[in-house]
């Protein structure tokens, strides 16, 4: 009985994996063959993931092939475009976010909705948050609407000011995910816009639908994995000024999101030592635990450098803390050097 079930699974899984592999390889001939042999996989409902993958990679010929087969350019996954369960980005989001102008133009020419949302995020906002100014310009040229959220993410203080001059309440505007202009300006480290929003009454205690505060957003710059501005990423002084501005105006250094993750957890995951220093100076709990029992040090030993780990230990982080499954920080650490460093400071398996 078990063997029969496994055989059935193999018959289903193998072509799915094959379609994935030929799309990732930009192999149009392979895509044609898989779709000829397994037409059910290339139906609109079945194809959304490889279609999105092709758009994200910029594989215009494969995107065209799927569109020519009748795939909706706005196909959004198994639950449909209007479902409350649908958190999947559209192909236009992926193409714009990864800077593939030809694919963006193709999708728009074939009817993709330039205003299309997954549930809260427009392609324009996604491109802005991934620092794709050329995609922002392209989408605006095709009718996308610049709102106060996008302007804040882009650091366009004058555009933000113009919106607030018309309606001051927009300082605390929210999208469907409850993201505010202050969240996005903080996320993108737009200090001038952050300062301006405070002057216009922005609520520093605002949280999104997953209880992420403005400090959470500021602590994980490049959340969207976009076009990296190394001057900004390496600017520890800017990191510190952003965090100081938020905390001085009342942001809680120990705010926890819906998974118990604090800004310190986030900063340690991404290795932002400047942010970590400010948070610790303003009372962040160095041994805060998320819902899994992980501490900031646990995040740091997996993702950050030795200097940041040393800073946390110097500030009193427990090297022998265990998560709820009993896994030690030493066991979670990556690399022989990191493990040796932890042992020097008393860490045990």
Secondary structure as UniProt FT lines:
FT   HELIX           2..24
FT   TURN            25..26
FT   HELIX           28..37
FT   HELIX           39..42
FT   HELIX           44..57
FT   HELIX           60..68
FT   TURN            69..70
FT   TURN            73..74
FT   TURN            78..79
FT   TURN            81..82
FT   TURN            84..85
FT   HELIX           91..97
FT   TURN            98..99
FT   HELIX           101..109
FT   TURN            110..111
FT   TURN            114..115
FT   HELIX           123..129
FT   TURN            130..131
FT   HELIX           133..141
FT   TURN            142..143
FT   HELIX           148..154
FT   HELIX           157..166
FT   HELIX           168..172
FT   TURN            176..177
FT   HELIX           181..187
FT   TURN            188..189
FT   HELIX           191..199
FT   TURN            200..201
FT   TURN            204..205
FT   TURN            209..210
FT   HELIX           214..218
FT   TURN            219..224
FT   HELIX           230..233
FT   HELIX           236..248
FT   TURN            249..250
FT   TURN            253..254
FT   TURN            258..259
FT   HELIX           263..270
FT   HELIX           273..281
FT   TURN            282..283
FT   TURN            286..287
FT   TURN            291..292
FT   HELIX           296..303
FT   HELIX           306..314
FT   TURN            315..316
FT   TURN            319..320
FT   TURN            324..325
FT   HELIX           329..332
FT   HELIX           336..344
FT   TURN            345..346
//
